[in-house]
């Protein structure tokens, strides 16, 4: 007769922290002695599209736009005619690569201005029944349309207020657009089935909206009181389901929350990200479950930490990336398991890097030894029911009354989910009903130390 025991799978696994390091992108981009600046990066068809201000990629003439397959550079026609800023944005829509920026033509011609497309073999004008009559800073697909954001009053004769929508054949305004201040749209992101728009404006569709607004497909809405200065970048963290914004602001929520150059919106409320930074954040990226911020800044908001224009947030604090870079950071993109970083720097981690470099983190590897035990009294982390096919409850005791991180890894050792634990919390309820069946590992971290780790199974 078998005894009835309460059995728990307790895993003792080692996360081998392998190298985190800078890598060069060679052959270098160049501009015949002038500065190389990369403003935008976009992955499509297993290639990395790179836009900015440059005239060659290695030995290949390619003005302001090129593509990279991790070994070789390729031109897109003869590129664009540099008009003061080059290519500022890239997006893919209906199997075409669209580019926008501050250029005065393509393939040596003086038209079209600011907006063009690449079909895989040639750069072409975008027939919108007339040209975009101003700079294009941001492109984003939403509700099966391509949204065009920038600094332009009209497109094809249609008054649109710095933002328009394109369905592949016709152009239309977006609820009257944005206005007030210098008036431009700098960044866009799709979050919770709405299009979030940031830049320099005071109203959207005639309604008050300070530097940020959201479009649900029918009408504009405010975002929690907005922020107090320009927004330059946005990104969605799909693990935490949060929207991060970067810019030159120093408070959010209508002035109720201090947030220096970076902030987080959870769909209902604003919060700051540590002490932020002393100057502007121009770019945000997600890589291996971590948030990266790049810009003009050199220290944290309270000047207690030094950064060279780039930092990474692990959920609790900001860390530097080795020696950082020696210039502004304008773009991030994950390509072939590495984080590509674009800007106007010439050094990354102390090595030569002309406007483009990459940062690599080896994925955590897991060495699992599983033991069956009849009691979990000694454990600081408990999961039940285990196995599960629905909700699980994770109970824990924090060693110190400070924030912690609860991380879920899959069987490959890849970060799958992460949750911030408040200093007074002792449990999390997690819905696993839509997760793939298999083995997962739950890790509780505080102050960079993993002090409890448990395996559980989703059936």
C-alpha positions as CSV (number, residue, x, y, z in Angstrom):
1,X,0.0,0.0,0.0
2,X,1.5,3.3,-1.0
3,X,1.7,6.1,1.4
4,X,0.1,9.4,0.6
5,X,2.7,12.1,0.4
6,X,2.7,15.7,-0.6
7,X,5.3,15.7,-3.4
8,X,6.8,18.8,-4.8
9,X,9.3,19.2,-7.6
10,X,12.2,21.3,-6.3
11,X,14.8,22.2,-8.8
12,X,18.3,23.3,-8.0
13,X,19.6,24.8,-11.2
14,X,22.5,26.9,-12.1
15,X,22.2,30.0,-14.3
16,X,25.5,30.2,-16.0
17,X,26.1,33.9,-16.5
18,X,28.0,34.0,-19.7
19,X,29.6,37.0,-21.3
20,X,27.7,40.1,-22.0
21,X,29.8,42.0,-24.6
22,X,30.0,44.5,-27.4
23,X,30.4,43.3,-31.0
24,X,31.4,45.4,-34.0
25,X,29.4,45.6,-37.2
26,X,31.9,45.3,-40.0
27,X,32.4,46.5,-42.7
28,X,31.7,49.9,-41.2
29,X,29.2,52.4,-42.4
30,X,30.9,55.6,-43.5
31,X,30.2,59.1,-44.8
32,X,33.6,60.1,-46.3
33,X,34.9,61.6,-43.2
34,X,31.7,63.1,-41.8
35,X,29.7,61.7,-38.9
36,X,27.6,58.6,-39.5
37,X,24.3,58.7,-37.8
38,X,21.7,55.8,-37.5
39,X,18.2,56.9,-36.7
40,X,16.2,53.7,-37.3
41,X,16.5,49.9,-37.5
42,X,13.9,47.4,-38.7
43,X,14.0,43.6,-39.3
44,X,12.2,42.1,-42.2
45,X,12.7,38.8,-44.2
46,X,15.7,37.9,-42.1
47,X,17.5,41.1,-43.0
48,X,18.2,44.2,-41.0
49,X,17.2,47.5,-42.6
50,X,19.3,50.5,-41.5
51,X,18.3,54.1,-42.0
52,X,20.1,57.3,-41.2
53,X,22.7,59.7,-42.6
54,X,25.6,57.9,-44.4
55,X,26.7,57.4,-48.0
56,X,28.4,54.0,-48.0
57,X,28.1,50.6,-46.3
58,X,31.6,49.2,-46.5
59,X,32.6,49.8,-50.1
60,X,29.0,49.8,-51.4
61,X,27.4,53.2,-52.3
62,X,24.1,53.4,-50.4
63,X,22.7,56.7,-49.4
64,X,21.0,56.8,-46.0
65,X,19.4,53.4,-46.3
66,X,20.9,49.9,-46.5
67,X,20.2,46.3,-45.5
68,X,22.4,43.9,-43.7
69,X,22.3,40.1,-43.5
70,X,24.9,39.8,-40.6
71,X,27.8,39.3,-43.1
72,X,27.2,41.6,-46.1
73,X,25.7,45.0,-46.9
74,X,23.2,45.6,-49.7
75,X,22.0,48.9,-51.3
76,X,18.4,49.8,-51.9
77,X,18.6,51.3,-55.3
78,X,20.9,54.3,-55.1
79,X,19.3,55.4,-51.8
80,X,17.7,58.8,-51.0
81,X,18.9,62.3,-51.6
82,X,20.1,63.6,-48.3
83,X,17.9,66.5,-47.3
84,X,19.3,67.4,-43.9
85,X,18.3,64.4,-41.8
86,X,18.2,61.3,-44.0
87,X,16.0,58.3,-43.2
88,X,14.2,58.6,-39.8
89,X,11.7,55.7,-39.8
90,X,11.1,52.3,-41.4
91,X,8.0,50.0,-41.4
92,X,6.7,47.1,-43.3
93,X,3.1,47.2,-44.7
94,X,1.5,44.9,-47.3
95,X,4.9,43.3,-48.1
96,X,6.5,46.7,-48.9
97,X,9.2,48.4,-46.8
98,X,8.2,52.0,-46.3
99,X,10.7,54.7,-45.3
100,X,10.2,58.2,-44.1
101,X,12.4,61.0,-43.0
102,X,14.0,64.3,-44.1
103,X,15.1,63.5,-47.7
104,X,14.4,65.4,-50.9
105,X,14.1,62.5,-53.3
106,X,15.0,58.9,-54.2
107,X,17.4,57.3,-56.8
108,X,18.9,60.7,-57.6
109,X,15.6,62.4,-58.3
110,X,14.3,65.4,-56.4
111,X,10.9,63.8,-55.8
112,X,9.2,62.3,-53.8
113,X,9.9,64.1,-50.7
114,X,10.0,62.5,-47.2
115,X,8.1,59.2,-48.0
116,X,9.0,56.2,-50.2
117,X,8.8,52.4,-50.5
118,X,11.0,49.4,-51.4
119,X,9.5,46.4,-53.1
120,X,12.5,44.1,-52.9
121,X,14.1,45.4,-56.1
122,X,13.6,49.1,-56.3
123,X,12.9,52.2,-54.4
124,X,9.7,53.9,-55.6
125,X,7.5,56.9,-54.9
126,X,4.3,56.4,-52.9
127,X,1.3,57.6,-54.9
128,X,-0.8,59.3,-52.2
129,X,-2.5,61.6,-54.8
130,X,0.1,64.1,-53.7
131,X,3.2,64.3,-51.5
132,X,3.7,64.4,-47.8
133,X,4.6,68.0,-47.4
134,X,6.9,67.7,-44.4
135,X,9.2,65.5,-42.4
136,X,8.2,61.9,-41.5
137,X,9.5,60.7,-38.1
138,X,7.4,57.6,-37.3
139,X,5.6,54.8,-39.2
140,X,3.4,52.2,-37.5
141,X,0.9,49.6,-38.7
142,X,-2.5,49.7,-36.8
143,X,-5.9,48.3,-37.8
144,X,-4.5,47.1,-41.1
145,X,-3.4,50.6,-42.1
146,X,0.0,52.3,-42.2
147,X,0.0,55.4,-39.9
148,X,2.4,58.2,-40.9
149,X,3.6,60.6,-38.2
150,X,5.8,63.6,-38.4
151,X,5.7,67.3,-38.9
152,X,3.4,68.0,-41.9
153,X,0.1,69.9,-42.1
154,X,-1.2,67.9,-45.1
155,X,-0.8,64.9,-47.4
156,X,-2.0,65.0,-51.0
157,X,-3.9,68.2,-50.3
158,X,-5.7,66.6,-47.3
159,X,-5.3,68.5,-44.0
160,X,-4.2,66.0,-41.5
161,X,-2.5,67.6,-38.6
162,X,0.9,65.8,-38.5
163,X,-0.6,62.3,-38.7
164,X,-2.2,60.4,-41.5
165,X,-3.3,56.8,-42.4
166,X,-2.6,55.0,-45.6
167,X,-4.4,51.8,-46.8
168,X,-2.2,51.2,-49.8
169,X,-4.2,53.3,-52.2
170,X,-5.7,56.3,-50.4
171,X,-4.7,58.6,-47.7
172,X,-6.9,59.9,-44.9
173,X,-6.6,62.1,-41.8
174,X,-6.8,60.7,-38.3
175,X,-9.6,62.5,-36.4
176,X,-8.1,65.9,-37.0
177,X,-4.6,65.0,-36.0
178,X,-2.6,66.7,-33.3
179,X,-1.9,70.4,-32.7
180,X,-0.4,73.0,-30.3
181,X,3.2,73.8,-29.6
182,X,5.8,73.0,-32.3
183,X,3.4,70.3,-33.4
184,X,5.0,67.0,-34.5
185,X,4.5,63.2,-34.0
186,X,7.8,61.6,-33.1
187,X,6.8,58.1,-31.9
188,X,4.0,55.6,-32.2
189,X,3.2,52.2,-30.6
190,X,0.3,49.8,-30.5
191,X,-0.8,49.0,-27.0
192,X,-4.0,47.3,-25.7
193,X,-5.5,47.6,-29.2
194,X,-5.0,51.4,-29.4
195,X,-2.5,53.5,-31.3
196,X,-0.4,55.6,-28.9
197,X,1.1,58.7,-30.3
198,X,3.9,60.8,-28.7
199,X,5.7,64.0,-29.7
200,X,5.3,67.7,-29.2
201,X,1.6,68.8,-29.1
202,X,-1.0,69.9,-26.6
203,X,-4.2,68.5,-28.2
204,X,-5.4,65.6,-30.3
205,X,-8.7,65.9,-32.3
206,X,-9.2,69.2,-30.5
207,X,-9.2,67.7,-27.1
208,X,-6.4,68.4,-24.4
209,X,-3.6,65.8,-24.7
210,X,-0.2,66.8,-23.5
211,X,2.6,65.3,-25.6
212,X,0.8,61.9,-25.7
213,X,-2.6,60.7,-26.9
214,X,-4.2,57.4,-28.0
215,X,-6.4,56.6,-31.0
216,X,-8.9,53.7,-30.7
217,X,-9.8,53.8,-34.4
218,X,-12.7,56.2,-33.9
219,X,-11.6,58.9,-31.5
220,X,-8.7,60.4,-29.6
221,X,-8.3,60.1,-25.9
222,X,-6.0,61.5,-23.2
223,X,-3.4,59.3,-21.5
224,X,-3.6,59.8,-17.8
225,X,-3.0,63.6,-17.8
226,X,0.0,63.3,-20.2
227,X,3.5,64.5,-19.6
228,X,5.2,67.9,-19.3
229,X,7.6,67.8,-22.3
230,X,8.4,66.1,-25.6
231,X,8.2,62.3,-26.1
232,X,10.8,60.8,-28.6
233,X,10.3,57.1,-28.3
234,X,7.9,54.3,-27.2
235,X,8.0,50.6,-26.8
236,X,5.6,47.9,-25.5
237,X,6.9,45.2,-23.0
238,X,4.8,42.2,-24.0
239,X,5.9,40.2,-21.0
240,X,4.6,42.8,-18.5
241,X,2.0,44.3,-20.9
242,X,3.3,47.8,-20.2
243,X,4.1,50.8,-22.4
244,X,7.4,52.6,-21.8
245,X,8.0,56.2,-23.1
246,X,11.2,58.2,-23.3
247,X,11.8,61.9,-23.9
248,X,12.8,65.2,-22.3
249,X,10.0,65.3,-19.7
250,X,10.5,65.2,-15.9
251,X,7.0,64.5,-14.7
252,X,3.9,62.5,-15.8
253,X,0.3,62.2,-14.9
254,X,-0.5,65.9,-15.1
255,X,2.5,66.8,-12.9
256,X,1.7,64.4,-10.1
257,X,4.6,61.9,-10.6
258,X,8.3,62.7,-11.0
259,X,9.7,60.8,-13.9
260,X,12.9,61.9,-15.5
261,X,13.1,61.2,-19.2
262,X,11.5,57.8,-18.9
263,X,8.1,56.5,-17.6
264,X,5.8,53.5,-17.6
265,X,2.1,53.3,-18.4
266,X,0.2,50.1,-17.4
267,X,-3.1,51.1,-19.2
268,X,-4.5,52.9,-16.2
269,X,-1.7,54.7,-14.2
270,X,1.8,56.2,-14.7
271,X,4.9,55.3,-12.7
272,X,8.6,56.2,-12.8
273,X,11.5,53.9,-13.7
274,X,14.0,54.3,-10.9
275,X,15.4,57.8,-10.8
276,X,15.5,58.1,-14.6
277,X,18.2,60.1,-16.3
278,X,19.7,63.6,-16.4
279,X,19.0,64.3,-20.1
280,X,16.8,63.0,-23.0
281,X,16.0,59.4,-23.8
282,X,15.8,59.0,-27.6
283,X,15.4,55.2,-27.9
284,X,14.0,52.2,-26.0
285,X,14.4,48.5,-26.8
286,X,13.5,45.1,-25.3
287,X,16.1,42.3,-25.4
288,X,16.0,39.1,-23.4
289,X,13.2,40.4,-21.2
290,X,15.1,43.6,-20.2
291,X,14.4,47.2,-21.0
292,X,17.2,49.2,-22.7
293,X,17.3,53.0,-22.8
294,X,19.5,55.1,-25.0
295,X,19.9,58.8,-25.5
296,X,21.8,62.0,-24.7
297,X,22.1,61.3,-20.9
298,X,25.3,60.6,-19.0
299,X,24.0,60.0,-15.4
300,X,21.0,58.8,-13.5
301,X,18.4,61.4,-12.5
302,X,19.9,61.8,-9.1
303,X,23.4,61.8,-10.5
304,X,24.5,58.9,-8.4
305,X,25.2,56.5,-11.3
306,X,27.2,57.2,-14.4
307,X,26.1,56.0,-17.8
308,X,27.6,56.6,-21.3
309,X,24.3,57.2,-23.2
310,X,23.0,53.6,-22.7
311,X,21.6,51.6,-19.8
312,X,19.6,48.5,-19.0
313,X,16.8,48.1,-16.5
314,X,16.5,44.7,-14.8
315,X,13.2,45.5,-13.1
316,X,14.7,47.0,-10.0
317,X,17.7,49.1,-11.0
318,X,19.6,50.6,-14.0
319,X,22.9,49.2,-15.0
320,X,25.5,50.4,-17.5
321,X,26.7,48.4,-20.6
322,X,30.4,48.1,-20.1
323,X,31.8,51.5,-21.2
324,X,28.7,52.4,-23.1
325,X,29.1,54.6,-26.2
326,X,30.6,58.0,-26.8
327,X,27.6,59.6,-28.5
328,X,23.8,59.7,-28.7
329,X,21.7,56.5,-29.1
330,X,18.7,56.8,-31.5
331,X,17.6,53.2,-32.2
332,X,17.5,49.6,-31.0
333,X,16.5,46.4,-32.8
334,X,16.9,42.7,-32.0
335,X,18.3,40.8,-35.0
336,X,19.7,37.3,-35.1
337,X,19.7,37.1,-31.3
338,X,21.8,40.3,-30.8
339,X,20.7,43.8,-29.9
340,X,21.7,46.3,-32.6
341,X,22.2,49.8,-31.5
342,X,22.2,52.9,-33.7
343,X,23.3,56.5,-33.0
344,X,26.0,59.0,-33.8
345,X,28.8,57.4,-31.7
346,X,32.2,56.3,-32.9
347,X,33.1,54.0,-30.0
348,X,31.1,51.2,-28.3
349,X,32.6,49.5,-25.3
350,X,35.9,51.3,-26.2
351,X,36.1,49.8,-29.7
352,X,35.5,51.5,-33.0
353,X,31.8,51.6,-34.1
354,X,30.6,54.1,-36.6
355,X,27.0,54.7,-35.8
356,X,26.1,51.0,-35.4
357,X,27.1,48.4,-32.9
358,X,25.6,45.3,-31.3
359,X,25.3,44.0,-27.7
360,X,25.1,40.3,-27.0
361,X,23.9,38.5,-23.9
362,X,24.3,34.7,-23.9
363,X,21.0,33.1,-23.0
364,X,20.7,31.7,-19.5
365,X,21.4,28.0,-19.6
366,X,19.7,25.7,-17.1
367,X,21.3,22.7,-15.4
368,X,18.4,21.0,-13.6
369,X,18.6,18.4,-10.8
370,X,15.2,17.4,-9.7
371,X,14.4,15.9,-6.3
372,X,11.2,14.7,-4.8
373,X,10.6,15.8,-1.2
374,X,7.7,15.2,1.1
375,X,7.8,18.7,2.7
376,X,8.4,22.3,1.5
377,X,8.8,23.8,5.0
378,X,12.3,24.9,4.2
379,X,11.5,26.5,0.9
380,X,11.0,30.3,0.5
381,X,9.0,29.7,-2.7
382,X,5.9,27.4,-3.0
383,X,3.8,26.8,-6.1
384,X,0.4,25.1,-6.1
385,X,-1.4,23.3,-7.6
386,X,1.6,21.6,-9.3
387,X,1.1,20.3,-11.9
388,X,-1.6,22.7,-13.2
389,X,-3.7,23.4,-16.2
390,X,-5.0,26.8,-15.0
391,X,-4.2,29.3,-12.3
392,X,-1.3,28.8,-10.0
393,X,-0.5,30.5,-6.7
394,X,3.1,31.3,-5.9
395,X,3.8,32.0,-2.3
396,X,7.1,33.4,-1.0
397,X,8.8,35.2,1.8
398,X,11.1,38.1,0.9
399,X,14.4,38.1,2.8
400,X,14.3,41.9,2.9
401,X,11.5,44.4,2.8
402,X,12.4,45.6,-0.7
403,X,11.1,45.1,-4.2
404,X,11.9,41.8,-5.9
405,X,11.4,40.1,-9.2
406,X,9.5,36.9,-9.8
407,X,10.7,35.4,-13.1
408,X,9.3,32.4,-15.1
409,X,11.7,30.6,-17.4
410,X,10.8,27.9,-20.0
411,X,12.6,24.6,-20.3
412,X,15.2,26.1,-22.6
413,X,16.2,28.6,-19.9
414,X,14.6,31.5,-21.8
415,X,12.8,34.2,-19.8
416,X,9.1,33.7,-20.4
417,X,7.4,36.1,-17.9
418,X,8.4,38.4,-15.2
419,X,6.5,40.1,-12.4
420,X,7.5,42.9,-10.0
421,X,7.0,42.0,-6.3
422,X,6.2,44.8,-3.9
423,X,8.0,44.8,-0.6
424,X,4.8,43.9,1.3
425,X,3.6,41.1,-1.1
426,X,3.8,37.4,-0.2
427,X,2.0,35.8,-3.2
428,X,1.2,36.1,-6.8
429,X,-1.7,34.5,-8.7
430,X,-0.8,33.6,-12.3
431,X,-3.0,32.4,-15.1
432,X,-1.3,29.6,-17.1
433,X,-4.3,28.4,-19.1
434,X,-3.0,29.8,-22.4
435,X,0.6,28.7,-21.9
436,X,2.1,25.8,-23.8
437,X,2.3,22.5,-22.0
438,X,5.6,21.7,-20.4
439,X,8.1,22.4,-17.7
440,X,8.7,25.9,-16.3
441,X,11.0,27.3,-13.6
442,X,10.0,30.0,-11.2
443,X,12.8,32.2,-9.7
444,X,12.6,34.8,-7.0
445,X,15.3,37.4,-7.1
446,X,16.2,40.3,-4.9
447,X,19.3,42.5,-5.1
448,X,20.6,40.4,-8.1
449,X,20.5,37.2,-6.0
450,X,18.4,34.2,-6.8
451,X,17.4,32.9,-3.4
452,X,14.6,30.5,-4.3
453,X,13.9,28.4,-7.4
454,X,11.1,25.9,-8.1
455,X,10.1,23.8,-11.0
456,X,6.4,23.4,-12.0
457,X,4.5,21.7,-14.8
458,X,1.7,23.0,-17.0
459,X,-0.4,20.2,-18.3
